[in-house]
């Protein structure tokens, strides 16, 4: 997967507490894959994998207070 050829670019503005997580994941993934992992590839893949685990998304949203009225 490469960033080239994407028809649409979506800007993400993560909270500061979220910014370091991709860096940590990249340090783990690159040696396992044997190649450099681009930020866009990591973000897109994390989004796809995350959307396959909606129970975990719901739990995290609750932790962040999204179920509070």
N, C-alpha and C positions, 0 to 999 in steps of 0.2 A: 504494500500500500504506500503510495506516495502522495504528497500534497499537490503535485502537478495534476492538472486535468479536472480539478474539482470545479463544478459549475457555479457553486455558490459558496461564499465565505460568510460565516456568522461570527460576529465579534462576541467574545465572552469577557465578562468583567467579574472575575471571582473575588470573593472576600479575601483579605490578606491572609487569614488563617488557612485558606485553601491553596494558596500559591505554592507552598513548599512541597505539598503532596506529590505533584507530578515529578518534581526533581528527585524525590526519594524513590518513586516507582521507576523512573528512568535508570537510576543507578543499579537497580535490581534487574530490570529487563534487558538492558544492553548486553551484559555478559552472557545472560541466558540465551539470547537470540544471536549473539555474535556479530551484531551490527548496531549502528547508531539508530536511535528511535527519535523521530522528529516530533516536536510538540503537537502539531496538528494531528498526526497519526495517533499519538497517545490519547489525546483528548477525544477524538472521534471513536476510537476503539473502546475507551472507558465509557463513553456515552452508550454505545451499543450494548456492551456487557452489562452496564448498570440497568438499562431498560429491560433486560432479561431477568432482573432480580427485583421486581417491584415490591416485594415484602420488605426487603432491606431498604429500599428507597423510602417506603412509608415509615419505617422505624426511624430512619435518620431525620426525615421531615418532622416527625413528632419530637425528636430530641432537640431540633432547632426551634420548636415552638409553633410549627405551622398548623397544629390542630387546635390551637387556642383561639377562642372567639372573644 
